[in-house]
Amino acid sequence: MGRDDCDLAVRLVRIILLLAAAAVAAAQIKVDVKVVNVLCTVSDGRGALVKDLTRDDFEIRENGKRQTIRYFARETDLPLTLALLVDVSGSVRRFLQAEKETATQFFREVLRPQDQAMLTGFSSTVVVWRDFTPSVPLLGEALQGMHAVPFKGLPKDGGPMPTTLLHDAVSSTAMNKLKGVAGRKAMVIISDGIDIGSRTSLEVAVRQAQTANAIVYSICYPAPHESGCGYLKNLSEPTGGRMFDLGSKRPLAEIFRIIEDELRSQYSLAFVPENTAHDGTFRKLQVRVRRGGLRVQARKGYYAEE
């Protein structure tokens, strides 16, 4: 091999090594970059939804530090994954007879061909009555067949008697059904808000809903002796959702219409955090709009995955 051939071989080896190093660096960047997605709705002083905002109207802060919005979209056309969770114990059983058709109509109005929904009932156990489907007839059929779930007996470890596993239902839906799904995700819970016997605490249920990036709407059915509406409010608001109180005489059909409007009027914002640590800590989020007099409804934060 001549001198020129040796020089050429050395240059080729160097090029290969540089390309390999670049590929490794690119792979590391791909792994290290974490995009945080935030869904929000905006309303004016009268409560009317504001649907004509642009990227420049928004500002996001993480732990008080302003972040660069990398992605912006109005979410009217992106697929929606919806989970309806119905308490089938206690006073909420009345819903099963009176409001099944109303819930079916909600599915009919909110779901489009690219969307999907599921139906879960919970009392002393958590039962998936219909897994994800875009079919409103199948969801309506599942609603019509929904009934009180029988008591399954005391836990083996001698813990408290499970009667209404609200937190467990939220947790299992968030982590087992919604976490791995891309796009917009929401839970709608119909319950009196009283949890008895869940292994999951309210705080953990909220964390897991936030981890799944699912917005939680809750509809509080009035209980005869104790109100759990405050618990449902504390479950919903940190995720960017809210609680509706059926005791206020607002009919369920109207509540479903409000939720539908909000789901169809969302803005999607995304940013790459300047804090790149994957330390599992909670990062507070603040979403603001520069126009005066407007209210933003968005999740309060997220957990940096370890």
Protein Blocks (a to p, Z undefined) as FASTA:
>chain_A
ZZklmmmmmmmmmmmmmmmmmmmmmmmmmmmpccdddddddddfkopacfkbcfklpccd
eehiacddfbdcdfklgccdddddddfehjllmmmmmmmmmmmmmmmmmpcfkbccdddd
dffbccdfbdcdfbfklmmmmmmmgccdddebjafklpacdfblfklmmmmmmmmmmmmp
gcjdddddddehiaghiabdfklmmmmmmmnopacdddddddfkbccklmmmmmmmmnop
acddfknopafklmmmmmmmmmmmcccdddddfblcdghpacddddddfbghiacdddfb
dcddZZ
